[in-house]
Amino acid sequence: MSICGVLLTDKEEGPTSHDVVERVRKILGVQRVGHTGTLDPLATGLLPLCIGKATRLSRFLTSSDKTYAGTIRFGQATETHDREGRPLGPPREVDFTETRLLEAIRALTGPIIQIPPIYSAKKHGGVPLYRFARRQVDVPREPIRVVVHHLTILALRKDEMDFEVKSSPGTYIRVLAHDLGETLGCGAHLHSLRRTACGDFVISEAVTLDRLARKAGEGLLSQLLIPLERVPLGFGTVVANRLGILAVRNGRALGVREILPSRSSLCPGPCRVESETGELLAIGRISVREGSDVPMIQPQIVFMPE
């Protein structure tokens, strides 16, 4: 039987996200494994992986907000914006008030602009920025718009701050640390980072790769996989009847004759298309033609067998 679903892994410090994907491929003996948002080697925590047919849901899961906990160290900026980078100049004095810190945090909360770090996988002309950095070649970096929903102080020491942050996908937390240090005039870098949530997924439900290997070896992998039907996607459900199942199988649009209207959410936009028993048949899009109030559901990603 093919393996399919979402697996929540707890990444340790050191490996890249691609390293985790490769190890899971070996543990499960499958090739179709993909992550839903990278973690730097220094970072730990939640790394959701899509397995088998679930890889077709990756585009929806990568767009979810992320939550992190970590530590920022003040007094020293680095070229990578984290503790592994070369210091940018000598240490600086850490001398700011908590009031000034809160003002700086407010300036970095909400919709903001970030400059991607030169040591990142962001591309310039199709080439990852880190390759230019290794050759000490400076290239333009396009600013990106992100949203920091909150940046909260958990603990504050003389030269360190423990924090929690929730942000939109694509936010560089080490850039937040660097920019906070520059705003305060003392420099700063990210000392540690742990991802605790991705959308509705939380770290308490994740497993280490060692535990995954044990469970897989015991034939208990199903205990760890989130099946397609339970993957949270954030949009409504349309329930197909017998005629609707045939329409999905043939790639045809579903109208009111092919669904159970009383059990369906028909707001325009993306939707789940399920059978009466709850099996996920497809991801579709609901639309209403101009001059008509009759909704049509067009399957876009089909999961049922041919």
Backbone hydrogen bonds in HBPLUS format (Angstrom, degrees):
<---DONOR---> <-ACCEPTOR-->    atom                        ^
c    i                          cat <-CA-CA->   ^        H-A-AA   ^      H-
h    n   atom  resd res      DA  || num        DHA   H-A  angle D-A-AA Bond
n    s   type  num  typ     dist DA aas  dist angle  dist       angle   num
A0005-GLY N   A0051-ILE O   3.19 MM  46  5.28 157.5  2.24 135.6 132.7     1
A0051-ILE N   A0005-GLY O   2.81 MM  46  5.28 163.1  1.84 170.8 175.5     2
A0006-VAL N   A0226-ILE O   2.86 MM 220  4.93 156.5  1.92 136.8 143.3     3
A0226-ILE N   A0006-VAL O   2.82 MM 220  4.93 168.0  1.84 144.1 148.2     4
A0007-LEU N   A0049-LEU O   2.79 MM  42  5.08 163.2  1.81 154.2 158.8     5
A0049-LEU N   A0007-LEU O   2.74 MM  42  5.08 160.2  1.78 150.6 157.7     6
A0207-VAL N   A0008-LEU O   2.89 MM 199  6.38 148.9  1.99 141.9 147.0     7
A0009-THR N   A0047-LEU O   3.26 MM  38  5.20 162.5  2.30 121.2 123.6     8
A0047-LEU N   A0009-THR O   2.89 MM  38  5.20 156.6  1.94 152.0 154.7     9
A0010-ASP N   A0207-VAL O   2.77 MM 197  5.28 148.5  1.87 130.4 129.3    10
A0011-LYS N   A0045-GLY O   2.75 MM  34  4.99 153.7  1.82 148.4 139.3    11
A0045-GLY N   A0011-LYS O   2.96 MM  34  4.99 150.5  2.04 139.9 137.0    12
A0014-GLY N   A0041-PRO O   2.71 MM  27  4.69 176.8  1.71 147.1 146.0    13
A0020-VAL N   A0016-THR O   3.19 MM   4  6.59 152.5  2.27 146.5 152.6    14
A0021-VAL N   A0017-SER O   3.06 MM   4  6.40 159.3  2.10 148.6 153.9    15
A0022-GLU N   A0018-HIS O   2.95 MM   4  6.22 159.6  2.00 151.5 156.4    16
A0023-ARG N   A0019-ASP O   3.00 MM   4  6.29 156.2  2.06 149.0 155.2    17
A0024-VAL N   A0020-VAL O   2.96 MM   4  6.20 159.9  2.00 154.3 159.8    18
A0025-ARG N   A0021-VAL O   2.97 MM   4  6.22 152.4  2.05 147.7 155.4    19
A0026-LYS N   A0022-GLU O   3.17 MM   4  6.47 151.8  2.26 142.8 149.4    20
A0027-ILE N   A0023-ARG O   2.90 MM   4  6.20 158.8  1.95 151.0 157.1    21
A0028-LEU N   A0024-VAL O   2.92 MM   4  5.98 168.2  1.93 154.5 157.0    22
A0029-GLY N   A0025-ARG O   2.75 MM   4  5.47 129.5  2.01 134.4 147.7    23
A0030-VAL N   A0025-ARG O   3.23 MM   5  5.13 135.9  2.43 130.8 140.3    24
A0033-VAL N   A0031-GLN O   2.91 MM   2  5.84 121.8  2.25 114.6  97.9    25
A0052-GLY N   A0032-ARG O   2.81 MM  20  4.97 150.7  1.89 153.0 153.7    26
A0034-GLY N   A0050-CYS O   3.03 MM  16  5.28 151.5  2.11 143.6 152.1    27
A0050-CYS N   A0034-GLY O   2.73 MM  16  5.28 167.7  1.75 163.8 164.7    28
A0043-ALA N   A0040-ASP O   2.96 MM   3  5.27 134.6  2.17 108.6 121.0    29
A0044-THR N   A0193-LEU O   3.00 MM 149  6.41 157.9  2.05 146.4 152.7    30
A0195-ARG N   A0044-THR O   2.89 MM 151  6.40 158.9  1.94 149.1 147.6    31
A0046-LEU N   A0195-ARG O   2.95 MM 149  5.33 163.9  1.97 135.1 134.3    32
A0054-ALA N   A0051-ILE O   3.15 MM   3  5.38 144.0  2.29 134.9 128.7    33
A0055-THR N   A0052-GLY O   3.03 MM   3  5.92 170.3  2.04 125.2 128.3    34
A0056-ARG N   A0053-LYS O   3.12 MM   3  5.96 167.2  2.14 121.7 125.4    35
A0057-LEU N   A0054-ALA O   2.87 MM   3  5.42 165.4  1.89 119.1 123.4    36
A0058-SER N   A0055-THR O   3.20 MM   3  5.34 165.2  2.22 107.2 111.6    37
A0060-PHE N   A0057-LEU O   2.99 MM   3  5.67 139.7  2.16 119.2 129.1    38
A0061-LEU N   A0057-LEU O   3.32 MM   4  6.64 152.4  2.40 149.3 157.3    39
A0061-LEU N   A0058-SER O   3.07 MM   3  5.14 117.8  2.47  98.4 114.0    40
A0062-THR N   A0058-SER O   2.94 MM   4  6.07 153.8  2.01 164.3 169.1    41
A0064-SER N   A0061-LEU O   3.38 MM   3  5.73 164.0  2.40 114.9 115.0    42
A0199-GLY N   A0065-ASP O   2.81 MM 134  5.27 151.3  1.89 158.2 164.5    43
A0066-LYS N   A0167-SER O   2.91 MM 101  5.56 162.3  1.95 160.9 166.2    44
A0167-SER N   A0066-LYS O   2.90 MM 101  5.56 159.1  1.94 159.7 165.9    45
A0067-THR N   A0197-ALA O   2.93 MM 130  4.94 159.9  1.97 140.9 140.0    46
A0196-THR N   A0067-THR O   2.83 MM 129  5.59 152.7  1.90 137.6 146.5    47
A0197-ALA N   A0067-THR O   3.33 MM 130  4.94 150.6  2.43 134.3 129.2    48
A0068-TYR N   A0165-VAL O   2.82 MM  97  5.36 157.9  1.87 156.2 163.8    49
A0165-VAL N   A0068-TYR O   2.95 MM  97  5.36 156.5  2.01 143.2 149.3    50
A0069-ALA N   A0194-ARG O   2.85 MM 125  5.31 155.6  1.91 150.8 158.7    51
A0194-ARG N   A0069-ALA O   2.76 MM 125  5.31 146.9  1.86 161.0 172.2    52
A0070-GLY N   A0163-PHE O   3.06 MM  93  5.53 155.7  2.12 145.3 149.3    53
A0163-PHE N   A0070-GLY O   2.90 MM  93  5.53 159.9  1.94 149.2 153.6    54
A0071-THR N   A0192-SER O   3.05 MM 121  5.21 154.4  2.12 129.2 132.9    55
A0191-HIS N   A0071-THR O   2.82 MM 120  5.42 156.2  1.87 152.8 158.7    56
A0192-SER N   A0071-THR O   3.33 MM 121  5.21 153.3  2.41 137.3 137.9    57
A0072-ILE N   A0161-MET O   2.88 MM  89  5.22 162.0  1.91 148.2 152.3    58
A0161-MET N   A0072-ILE O   2.87 MM  89  5.22 148.7  1.97 148.3 157.0    59
A0073-ARG N   A0189-HIS O   2.93 MM 116  5.58 166.1  1.95 172.1 171.7    60
A0189-HIS N   A0073-ARG O   3.00 MM 116  5.58 150.6  2.09 147.8 156.8    61
A0074-PHE N   A0159-ASP O   2.76 MM  85  4.99 159.8  1.80 137.2 143.9    62
A0075-GLY N   A0187-GLY O   2.79 MM 112  5.02 149.9  1.88 142.0 135.3    63
A0092-ARG N   A0075-GLY O   2.77 MM  17  4.75 165.3  1.80 137.7 142.9    64
A0088-LEU N   A0077-ALA O   2.82 MM  11  5.51 169.1  1.83 142.8 141.4    65
A0081-HIS N   A0078-THR O   3.18 MM   3  4.92 147.8  2.28  95.7 105.3    66
A0079-GLU N   A0086-ARG O   2.93 MM   7  5.58 152.1  2.00 147.3 154.7    67
A0190-LEU N   A0081-HIS O   2.95 MM 109  6.22 174.9  1.95 136.9 136.5    68
A0085-GLY N   A0082-ASP O   3.24 MM   3  5.90 171.0  2.25 121.5 124.3    69
A0083-ARG N   A0190-LEU O   3.01 MM 107  6.17 128.6  2.29 169.2 159.1    70
A0101-LEU N   A0097-THR O   3.00 MM   4  6.32 153.2  2.08 146.1 153.9    71
A0102-LEU N   A0098-GLU O   2.91 MM   4  6.16 158.8  1.95 150.5 155.1    72
A0103-GLU N   A0099-THR O   3.04 MM   4  6.31 150.8  2.13 145.3 153.2    73
A0104-ALA N   A0100-ARG O   3.00 MM   4  6.26 155.6  2.06 146.8 153.1    74
A0105-ILE N   A0101-LEU O   2.90 MM   4  6.19 152.4  1.98 149.7 157.7    75
A0106-ARG N   A0102-LEU O   2.97 MM   4  6.17 156.4  2.03 144.7 150.7    76
A0107-ALA N   A0103-GLU O   3.12 MM   4  6.41 147.4  2.23 142.2 150.6    77
A0108-LEU N   A0105-ILE O   2.99 MM   3  5.14 142.2  2.13 101.4 112.9    78
A0109-THR N   A0106-ARG O   3.20 MM   3  5.09 162.8  2.23 108.2 108.2    79
A0110-GLY N   A0148-VAL O   2.72 MM  38  4.86 161.9  1.75 138.1 142.3    80
A0148-VAL N   A0110-GLY O   2.97 MM  38  4.86 168.3  1.98 128.1 127.9    81
A0112-ILE N   A0146-VAL O   2.91 MM  34  5.64 163.7  1.94 153.3 158.4    82
A0146-VAL N   A0112-ILE O   3.03 MM  34  5.64 167.0  2.05 158.6 162.8    83
A0114-GLN N   A0144-ILE O   2.88 MM  30  5.36 163.1  1.91 154.9 160.6    84
A0144-ILE N   A0114-GLN O   2.84 MM  30  5.36 160.8  1.88 154.4 160.9    85
A0130-TYR N   A0120-SER O   3.05 MM  10  5.26 141.7  2.20 161.6 155.0    86
A0129-LEU N   A0122-LYS O   2.73 MM   7  5.73 151.4  1.81 163.7 166.5    87
A0124-HIS N   A0127-VAL O   2.85 MM   3  5.28 160.7  1.89 143.1 144.4    88
A0127-VAL N   A0124-HIS O   3.13 MM   3  5.28 164.4  2.15 108.2 112.9    89
A0131-ARG N   A0128-PRO O   3.12 MM   3  5.80 148.5  2.22 115.9 123.6    90
A0132-PHE N   A0129-LEU O   2.97 MM   3  5.35 123.7  2.30 107.8 121.6    91
A0133-ALA N   A0129-LEU O   3.02 MM   4  6.37 157.9  2.07 152.5 159.6    92
A0134-ARG N   A0130-TYR O   2.99 MM   4  6.16 153.1  2.07 142.5 148.1    93
A0135-ARG N   A0132-PHE O   3.07 MM   3  5.18 130.7  2.32  97.6 111.1    94
A0137-VAL N   A0132-PHE O   2.85 MM   5  4.98 177.5  1.85 144.6 145.1    95
A0136-GLN N   A0133-ALA O   2.94 MM   3  4.76 155.0  2.00 100.4 107.5    96
A0168-SER N   A0147-VAL O   2.81 MM  21  5.22 149.8  1.90 153.5 161.2    97
A0149-HIS N   A0166-LYS O   2.76 MM  17  5.43 131.7  1.99 141.5 156.4    98
A0150-HIS N   A0166-LYS O   3.38 MM  16  5.51 156.0  2.44 139.8 142.1    99
A0166-LYS N   A0150-HIS O   3.05 MM  16  5.51 153.8  2.12 149.1 155.4   100
A0152-THR N   A0164-GLU O   2.79 MM  12  5.19 164.5  1.81 163.2 165.4   101
A0164-GLU N   A0152-THR O   2.93 MM  12  5.19 146.6  2.04 142.6 152.0   102
A0154-LEU N   A0162-ASP O   2.73 MM   8  5.16 168.3  1.74 138.9 139.7   103
A0155-ALA N   A0162-ASP O   3.31 MM   7  4.95 155.1  2.37 125.8 123.5   104
A0162-ASP N   A0155-ALA O   2.85 MM   7  4.95 154.9  1.92 140.1 148.1   105
A0157-ARG N   A0160-GLU O   2.85 MM   3  5.10 177.9  1.85 157.3 157.5   106
A0175-VAL N   A0172-TYR O   3.22 MM   3  5.24 130.2  2.48  93.9 106.7   107
A0176-LEU N   A0172-TYR O   3.19 MM   4  6.59 147.4  2.30 140.6 149.3   108
A0177-ALA N   A0173-ILE O   3.03 MM   4  6.40 155.0  2.09 146.4 152.4   109
A0178-HIS N   A0174-ARG O   3.00 MM   4  6.19 160.7  2.04 140.7 145.7   110
A0179-ASP N   A0175-VAL O   2.80 MM   4  5.95 169.7  1.81 154.8 157.8   111
A0180-LEU N   A0176-LEU O   2.88 MM   4  5.99 149.9  1.97 146.2 154.6   112
A0181-GLY N   A0177-ALA O   3.11 MM   4  6.38 156.5  2.17 146.5 152.1   113
A0182-GLU N   A0178-HIS O   3.00 MM   4  6.36 152.3  2.08 149.5 157.5   114
A0183-THR N   A0179-ASP O   2.94 MM   4  6.10 157.7  1.99 146.3 152.1   115
A0184-LEU N   A0180-LEU O   3.05 MM   4  6.27 150.0  2.15 144.1 151.9   116
A0185-GLY N   A0181-GLY O   2.96 MM   4  6.06 115.4  2.39 132.2 148.4   117
A0186-CYS N   A0181-GLY O   3.11 MM   5  5.52 139.6  2.28 156.6 157.4   118
A0187-GLY N   A0181-GLY O   3.05 MM   6  3.95 153.4  2.12 111.8 106.3   119
A0185-GLY N   A0182-GLU O   3.14 MM   3  4.90 142.1  2.29  92.3 103.6   120
A0203-ILE N   A0196-THR O   2.90 MM   7  4.90 148.4  2.00 145.4 140.1   121
A0198-CYS N   A0201-PHE O   2.94 MM   3  5.13 155.1  2.00 137.0 144.7   122
A0201-PHE N   A0198-CYS O   2.95 MM   3  5.13 156.7  2.01 137.1 132.9   123
A0205-GLU N   A0202-VAL O   3.11 MM   3  5.90 163.3  2.14 121.1 126.1   124
A0206-ALA N   A0203-ILE O   3.00 MM   3  5.18 165.9  2.02 113.0 117.2   125
A0212-LEU N   A0208-THR O   2.99 MM   4  6.25 154.8  2.05 145.6 153.4   126
A0213-ALA N   A0209-LEU O   2.93 MM   4  6.13 157.7  1.98 145.0 150.0   127
A0214-ARG N   A0210-ASP O   3.08 MM   4  6.40 152.7  2.16 143.2 150.4   128
A0215-LYS N   A0211-ARG O   2.90 MM   4  6.13 170.8  1.90 158.6 160.2   129
A0216-ALA N   A0212-LEU O   2.86 MM   4  6.00 163.9  1.88 155.1 160.0   130
A0217-GLY N   A0213-ALA O   2.97 MM   4  6.04 154.7  2.04 140.3 147.5   131
A0218-GLU N   A0214-ARG O   3.01 MM   4  6.27 134.3  2.23 142.4 154.9   132
A0218-GLU N   A0215-LYS O   3.15 MM   3  5.06 129.5  2.42  92.1 105.5   133
A0220-LEU N   A0215-LYS O   2.80 MM   5  5.01 164.7  1.82 157.0 151.9   134
A0219-GLY N   A0216-ALA O   3.07 MM   3  5.07 158.7  2.12 103.1 109.2   135
A0223-GLN N   A0220-LEU O   3.06 MM   3  5.73 154.3  2.13 117.2 124.1   136
A0224-LEU N   A0221-LEU O   2.86 MM   3  5.50 157.8  1.91 121.2 128.1   137
A0225-LEU N   A0221-LEU O   3.31 MM   4  6.60 140.4  2.48 149.4 160.4   138
A0230-ARG N   A0227-PRO O   2.92 MM   3  5.55 151.5  2.00 119.3 127.7   139
A0231-VAL N   A0228-LEU O   3.27 MM   3  5.38 165.5  2.29 107.7 112.1   140
A0272-ARG N   A0236-GLY O   2.82 MM  36  6.22 162.2  1.85 153.4 159.1   141
A0265-SER N   A0237-THR O   2.82 MM  28  5.56 163.4  1.84 151.2 156.9   142
A0238-VAL N   A0272-ARG O   2.71 MM  34  6.00 160.1  1.75 161.5 167.6   143
A0274-GLU N   A0238-VAL O   2.84 MM  36  6.19 163.0  1.87 162.7 168.6   144
A0260-LEU N   A0239-VAL O   2.84 MM  21  5.61 148.0  1.94 159.9 165.0   145
A0240-ALA N   A0274-GLU O   2.75 MM  34  5.99 165.8  1.77 172.5 176.4   146
A0241-ASN N   A0258-GLU O   3.01 MM  17  5.61 164.4  2.03 126.3 131.3   147
A0244-GLY N   A0241-ASN O   3.01 MM   3  4.98 114.9  2.45  94.1 110.8   148
A0245-ILE N   A0241-ASN O   2.93 MM   4  6.26 149.6  2.02 155.7 163.7   149
A0246-LEU N   A0242-ARG O   3.27 MM   4  6.59 156.1  2.33 145.5 150.8   150
A0247-ALA N   A0243-LEU O   3.00 MM   4  6.31 150.2  2.09 142.8 151.6   151
A0248-VAL N   A0244-GLY O   2.89 MM   4  6.19 160.0  1.93 153.0 157.4   152
A0249-ARG N   A0245-ILE O   2.96 MM   4  6.15 163.2  1.99 148.0 152.9   153
A0250-ASN N   A0246-LEU O   3.08 MM   4  6.29 141.5  2.24 140.9 150.3   154
A0250-ASN N   A0247-ALA O   3.17 MM   3  5.18 125.7  2.48  94.0 107.6   155
A0252-ARG N   A0247-ALA O   2.78 MM   5  4.86 149.8  1.87 150.3 146.8   156
A0251-GLY N   A0248-VAL O   3.00 MM   3  4.93 159.8  2.04 104.0 110.4   157
A0254-LEU N   A0297-ILE O   2.72 MM  43  4.92 161.7  1.75 139.9 145.0   158
A0297-ILE N   A0254-LEU O   2.85 MM  43  4.92 161.3  1.89 145.3 151.2   159
A0258-GLU N   A0255-GLY O   3.06 MM   3  5.51 149.9  2.15 111.1 119.8   160
A0263-ARG N   A0260-LEU O   2.95 MM   3  5.61 154.6  2.02 122.6 130.2   161
A0264-SER N   A0261-PRO O   3.20 MM   3  5.01 168.6  2.21 105.8 107.8   162
A0269-GLY N   A0286-ILE O   2.99 MM  17  5.10 156.3  2.05 129.6 135.1   163
A0286-ILE N   A0269-GLY O   2.75 MM  17  5.10 171.1  1.75 146.5 145.2   164
A0271-CYS N   A0284-GLY O   2.86 MM  13  5.25 145.2  1.98 142.9 140.9   165
A0284-GLY N   A0271-CYS O   2.89 MM  13  5.25 160.2  1.93 147.2 152.8   166
A0273-VAL N   A0282-ALA O   2.83 MM   9  5.08 155.8  1.89 161.3 153.8   167
A0281-LEU N   A0273-VAL O   2.78 MM   8  5.56 154.9  1.84 154.0 162.3   168
A0282-ALA N   A0273-VAL O   3.22 MM   9  5.08 152.6  2.30 139.0 141.3   169
A0275-SER N   A0279-GLU O   2.91 MM   4  5.23 149.7  2.00 141.4 151.2   170
A0278-GLY N   A0275-SER O   3.03 MM   3  5.23 165.3  2.06 109.8 113.9   171
A0303-PHE N   A0281-LEU O   2.78 MM  22  5.26 173.3  1.79 142.3 144.0   172
A0283-ILE N   A0301-ILE O   2.78 MM  18  5.01 149.2  1.87 141.6 152.2   173
A0300-GLN N   A0283-ILE O   2.77 MM  17  5.75 164.1  1.80 150.1 153.8   174
A0301-ILE N   A0283-ILE O   3.04 MM  18  5.01 159.9  2.08 144.5 148.2   175
A0285-ARG N   A0298-GLN O   3.05 MM  13  5.36 143.8  2.19 128.8 138.6   176
A0298-GLN N   A0285-ARG O   2.99 MM  13  5.36 164.4  2.02 148.7 145.8   177
A0287-SER N   A0296-MET O   2.95 MM   9  5.47 158.0  2.00 155.0 162.2   178
A0296-MET N   A0287-SER O   2.84 MM   9  5.47 157.0  1.90 160.4 168.2   179
A0292-SER N   A0289-ARG O   2.99 MM   3  5.42 146.1  2.11 141.5 138.5   180
